[in-house]
Amino acid sequence: MAVHSENGKGKFTAILVCWLLGNGCLFSWNSMLTLQDYFVNVFPNYHPARVLTLVYQPFALGTLAILTYYEAKINTRRRNLLGYFLFFMSSLVVVVLDLATSGRGGIGTYIGICITSCVFGVADAHVQGGMVGDLSFMCPEFMQSFLAGMAASGALTSALRLITKAAFENSQNGLRKGAMLFLGISVVFELLCVLLYAYVFPKLPIVKHYRAKAASEGSKTVSADLAAGGMKTLSGEQALDFLQAAEEDPKNMERLTNKQLLFQNMDYAITMFLIYVLTLSIFPGFLSEDTGKHSLGAWYALVLIAMYNVWDLIGRYIPLLKCLKLKSRKGLIVVSLSRFLLIPCFYFTAKYGDQGYMILLTSFLGLSNGYLTVCVLTAAPEGYKGPEQNALGNLLVLFLAGGLFAGVTLDWLWLIGKGW
């Protein structure tokens, strides 16, 4: 069904808000990853680059599995608002913990940081699955913008970290001051995302149209968002359009089960898993701890993480050029499998290569990660009804999270032979 012009109003605003919400989905967690130079300094004996990611992932995966199973009955508005609020509160807790201990570290503070990472995982499961499912039944530009925003959060956090580190580098206790300013920015941004999702996004005409369409196809997850947008009932013209569609095809109100959707899209699900198991087996643990010492010194890991994030962002915009978008389902699996050749490349580059080759490899890792993610998540929902697209979005994010968890677990294998 075509979007009527009056219902298409606010498309540019919606794309911008999706980009900001995508930022908010990972801004806090990327802040934690980008602060590895500070955490390694405060907790030198606890492998924070690996441990924080490892405790984050089981909570993200477990919570996402539960939410995906009950996806059709969950209030999407409440789910996403809770996720963004948890991001805001957890970021605030990290700042409070550091201020309360004056940055001295210790096992007690480290446990507190680990618990906060667990809460980040729960928040991510709420927001990422909820937003991807929600945007799956809207226009592909919204999904692309949200995913680009997620990548942009990495690039932005890296840029902010480099700026705050440089600003306080020559001052007393400069590392900590830069880290606290950086975390403070994260807290404010997450509060902005709560307000955007609560009061701006649901009131945009084009968003209300897509949610009304999903509701007409049997979706129960959008009712609270429709009410927040001032649409407790469908407008006369929308109701007529949707009733005619239902009369022409009574099956329009039926939907495939999650099991049927998964079987039909198993190749997409496997591709999502393969993309992230490879990426997280290298980023950020290997890049932070196993690339050796180079002329960039303490800046080296930050530069590598920044290059990954920047090229991940660029990769997510490439599919906007339709001639460059990979649509072949077999092609996506072949390319995702071929990325595993990067493992020996990273190993030998860390052992024998210089920092230029490592930066090049890291850039390609980010570029391919962003590109393939957008190709899969924009192509998979095509041809399904609103409730099915929502469910499929949640299922694909579940496999993405499974790949993340497997990747951060395999990342520990790099420590074999290094006194571990």
Salt bridges, closest charged atoms under 4 A:
ASP37 OD2 - ARG161 NH2 3.07
ASP37 OD2 - LYS165 NZ 3.33
GLU71 OE1 - ARG255 NH1 3.77
ASP98 OD2 - ARG176 NE 2.63
ASP134 OD2 - ARG211 NH2 2.48
GLU141 OE2 - LYS11 NZ 3.44
GLU217 OE2 - LYS213 NZ 2.98
ASP225 OD1 - ARG77 NH1 3.59
ASP225 OD2 - ARG211 NH2 3.61
GLU237 OE2 - HIS4 NE2 3.65
ASP241 OD2 - HIS4 NE2 2.86
ASP267 OD2 - ARG329 NE 2.66
GLU289 OE1 - HIS47 ND1 3.34
GLU289 OE1 - ARG50 NH1 2.65
ASP290 OD2 - ARG50 NH2 2.32
ASP290 OD1 - LYS418 NZ 3.01
ASP312 OD1 - ARG316 NE 3.24
GLU388 OE2 - LYS385 NZ 3.65
ASP411 OD2 - ARG50 NE 3.25
